């Protein structure tokens, strides 16, 4: 198996969450790789300002992956060429990127309805075309994020193993696996048997995703053979989770330190400084402001951006 240079604690790409300020907080507290919000490649190549502004890897120390949603080879080629030019020109938005990722895992009905994301997993020829283009033309290490299929029928057909075979053949740098179907609710358990099946078949590193919320859940994924884990909702309003998980992995002890209002204020002030300096989009600012306020008030539950931004 190829060497794995990106560490084992990854921050997931999350819409309306994963801007530079939040990624920096997580990286400073132990995330080894972070990701931008998923970027629609078609809008990106058209120069849509709302989309291109999501590429914000201005800070060199913060290792950042750029995740694309794409279903057409020609669009992917154009997007990769734009990223390459940005890197070559030392454009601050692009010059500090570490990896490029394609998303085949987002369960959004709107995305699936347009034939994107998980809807492509069963289309073997299309997947091979896209992954070959990614490997051949990416200016950076590259990988993909997948689910087990659109639904139980596709999972039973093991479409995910065909994707792994292609990833092996193409020689991607990693594959992130959210071991559920797109139809499964977010609270559903991951399919450990399918995940282990993927790990056994994969010749490239597998990153485990789904319900990684603390040290023990991260350790379980690493113990079955994942090279890294991807953390999503559990990091919202809690960038310290990465160092807590790391401590558990090193010591075997469950680590969870209660944060004070001062801790949250310090984190929020750091976020504001970064967001102000680099002109973060309002949706990110408003979401994190509301989340940190709730945390300071003792509310530790997860609130999605789509809901919480209605409260602001």
Secondary structure, DSSP 8 states (H G I E B T S, - for coil): ----TT-SEEE---TTT--HHHHHHHHHTT-SBEE---EEHHHHHTT-HHHHTT-----TTS-EEEEEE---HHHHHHHHHHHHHHHHTT-TTTTTEEEEEEEE----HHHHHTT-GGGGTT-HHHHHHHHHHHHHH-SSEEEEEE-S-SSHHHHHTTHHHHHHHHHHHHT-SEEEEE-S-TTS-TTS---HHHHHHHHHH-SSEEEEESS--SHHHHHHHHHTT-SEEEE-GGGTT-TTHHHHHHHHHHH---------HHHHHHHHHHHHHHHHHHT--HHHHHHHHHHHHHHHTT--S---HHHHTTT-
